[in-house]
Amino acid sequence: MNCSPSLVGRCVFAAVLVFCATPFSGPAQAAGQQPTRSAIGPGDVNTSVSRVYTFVDKTGLGHQHAIEGKLLSGRLMVGARENAGQLVFDMRSFDADTTKARRFIGLEGTTSESTRTQVNDNMRGSDVLDVSRYPTATFDVVSVIATGRSGKQGPPVYSLSGTFTLHGVTKPLEVNVEIDQQQGWLHLRGSFSINQTNYGITPYSKAFGAIGVADQLRIHGDLYVAPNSRVSMQEIPHRK
């Protein structure tokens, strides 16, 4: 798949969310990337394996894209009703159309390295993310509480409530996530949508709107978080 650097670079902007944790051992696929035991505290997010994936839809003759992003730091106290933590996203890490991101989102095909380089240069530049001015985005989480519901596969659903700051604009945000256990970590998975225009970003278009991207972005979180005393691990199922 050959993507237009000018189109993608101006359309891909940012977004967030993905959750994961582990106090003693980490996911097998992340072997060799785990923080040391002494460095792990209750609620700490394992930033080495936690990711955010953003789906950028198209309008007209544009292209669909998948963006992979990392966290700079994070702490989530599952079960807390106040001061539940903070997720800080490294906007400089946001990477367009990685193989992992396209697989996660469900997009077929690949993008050449030369095109991805051009896209990322444009995406991180002053016309889009402006990472030199806004190097991070932040989700200040007030509460992470059980909803009493279960997900499609059985894990309990928790609600994360707080405020999300992106590109200098702060908005209230609530995200539902499913939580299970994976090798000692709390594995949080959820998604939500935001509109670019709500954060001061104009969706890219050209040819009188014949080619462009949708205003709405779908953001998926896949995080690993260390357990804490506020949540009973007996209530969290192991991932099969």
N, C-alpha and C positions, 0 to 999 in steps of 0.2 A: 504494500500500500504506500503510495507516494503522497505525502501530506504537504500542503502549502505552508511554508514557514511564516509568511506574512499573516496568514489566516490564523494559524494555531497560536502563534506568539502573542497576538493581540486578544485572543479569546480566552486562553487558559489563564485563570487568575488565581485561584487558591481556594482552599476549603479544608474541612477537617473532619476527621474523627476516626478513631480506632483505638481499642483498648486491650491490654494484656499485662499479666504480672506473675511473679514467682518468688517465694521467700528463700527456697533452698536449691531447687533445680529448675532448669528452664526447658522450653520446648526442644525436642530432639533436633528439629531442623535448624535450630540456632546454636548448635553445639560450637563451643569455642568463642561465642560472642556474649556470654552471660557476664553480668557484673559479679564481682566477688561477693561472697556471703556477707562480709563485714560492711559492704557498701549498700546493702539492701535494707530498707526500713519499711514499716507498715505503710501500705498504700503507694509505695514507689512504683512508677511505671518503668517497665523494661524498654528503654528507648532504642536499644539495639535491634529489637525485633518488631516493635509496635510500628504500625504504618497507617497512613491516611490515603485513601484512593478517591479521586474525583472523576466523575463522568461528565464530559462536556459534550452535549448534544449539538446537532447541526440544524441550520435552517437553509432552505433552498438547496443549492448544490455544494454546500460545505461538507466538512468531514467530522466524524465523531472521534473523540480522543479520550484517553485515560491518563491521569496524572498520579504519580506516586510521590508522597511526601513523608518526611520524618519529623519526629518530635525532638525538640532541644532539651526539654525537661518535662516532668509530669509527676503528679501525686493525686491519687483518687482514693478517698476513704469510703469504700462501699458500705452503705448502711447509715452514713452520717446525714443528719438533718440540717446541719449548718456547717459553714467553713469546710466543705467537703474536699477542696483541693483546687488544682490548677493544671491545665494542659498548655504548654507553650510549643507552638509549631514553628519549625525552622523553614521559613519561606525560601531561603536560599537553596534548600535541598529539593524543592519541588521539581520533578523531572518528568517531562512529557513522553508518553508512549513507551515506557519501559515494557519489557516482555512480561514482567510480573504484574504490572498495572493492567495491561490489556487482558491478561488471563483472568485477573480478579474481576474486572468489570464485565468480561465476556465479549470482547471485541476480537474479531478475526484479523489475521494478517499482521505484518510488522512495519516498522518505519525505519528507514536507513539512518545510520549513525550521523551522516552529514546533515540530513534534514533535522534530526533531533537536536543537534548542536545549534543550528540556526534558530529553531523553535525556542529552545531554552534561553538563548541569548535575548530573544525578543520578549519572552514571557517574563523574565526576571528584570527586564529593563524598565525605564521610567514611564513608558506608555501603558504598562500593565501592572505588574506586581510592585515595581519600584522598590526592590529589596534593599537598596542602599538606604532608603528613607524608612521603609517598614520591614525590617529583617525578620520580624516575628508576628504571628497572630496568636491570640490568647483566649482560651475558654476558662473563665473564672467560674468554678462550679460551687454552687451554694449547697446543694443536696444531692445525694444518690440514694434513693429509697425504693423499696420494693413496691410494685404496682398490684401485686396479688394475682397477676396473670402469668401464663406460661407461653413460651414461643412455640413455633410449629413443631420443633423437634423435642420439646419438653422443658428446656432450661427456663428458669424464672426470668421475668422481665423487670428491669429496674429503670427508673426515670432519673435522668441527669438534668438538673435545672440550674441556670445561671445566666451569664452574659458572655457573648462572643465578640471579640474585637478584631476586625480585619481592615487593613488599609486605612487605619485611623478612625473607623466608624464602629461604634458599639451598639449591639442589639441584644435583646433577650433571646435566650435559646433554651429549648427543651428537647432532649433526645432520649428515645427509648432504646435500651440495649438488652440483649440476651447475655446471660452470664453462665458459664460452665467452668469446670476445672480442667486444666491441662498441665500435667506434670508439676503440680504444686502452685501454678499460677492461676489467678482468676482471669479468664479469657472473656473479654467484653467485645461484643460485635453489634453494631447498629448503624443506622444511616439516617440522613435527613437532607432536606433541600433548602437552598437559599437562592435568592435572585441577585445577580450581579449589580443591578441598578440600586438595590437597597444599600449597597456598600460603596456607592459612588463610582461604579465601573459601568461604562457603556458597552454593551455587547458588540463585538466587531461585526461589521457587514460591509459589503462592497457591491458594485454593479447594481446600484439602486435596490439593495436588499436581496438580490438573487442568490448571493453567497454570503453565509454568515453563521453565527452560532446562537443557540438559544439563550435567553436571559437566565433561565433556571439551571442550576447545577445540582447534581446529586452527589452527596459526600458520604463515603463509607468509612467507618472506623474499625480497626482490628487491633485491639490493645491487650497487652499482658500486664497485670497489676498484682503486686504483692498483697496477700490477705491482711486483714487487720481484725482487731477484737470486736468490732461492731457487727460483723457478719459471721454467722455460724457456717462453717465449712460443710457440716452435715446436711445443710439445706441446699448446697450447690452441687449439682450432679457432675460426674466425671464425663469428659467428652469421649464418645465412642470412636 
